[in-house]
Amino acid sequence: MRIKSTVPGRNLLFELSSLVDHQFQDRCHAYISRVYPDVVLAAKMKKVDRMGIDLYQLSAKSDCDFKLAHQCKGFETRFEKITVRTVRQFAGSGQKIRKEN
C-alpha cells in the first residue's frame, strides 16, 4: 500500500495517528462505511465490543455470525498487548466468521 506517497495519504495518516481512544474506531467506521454501508460500529462496552470487535458486518445467512470483524486500536504502541489479548478473547468466544460467496 502506498498511502504515505500521496498528499491525501499523508494527510489521512496524520489524521488517524493523532486520534486517541475511541476516536480512532469512530473515524475508521466513518471511512469504511462509505464503501461498506452495512458495517456496524459496536456499541461501547456491550456484548460485541466485549468480544473484542469494534466494527463488524453480520452474515446474510445468520444474524448470529459475523461476515467481517475489525478491531481498531490506532497507532499507539501501548495497544500491542491489548490487541493480542482482545484477539485471543475473540478467538475463544466461540463466535465464527463465515466466508460468503
HELIX and SHEET records of a PDB file:
HELIX    1   1 ILE A    3  SER A    5  5                                   3    
HELIX    2   2 VAL A    7  SER A   17  1                                  11    
HELIX    3   3 HIS A   22  VAL A   35  1                                  14    
HELIX    4   4 LYS A   47  ARG A   50  1                                   4    
HELIX    5   5 PHE A   79  ALA A   91  1                                  13    
SHEET    1   A 3 VAL A  40  LEU A  41  0                                        
SHEET    2   A 3 LEU A  55  LEU A  58 -1                                        
SHEET    3   A 3 PHE A  66  HIS A  70 -1                                        
END                                                                             
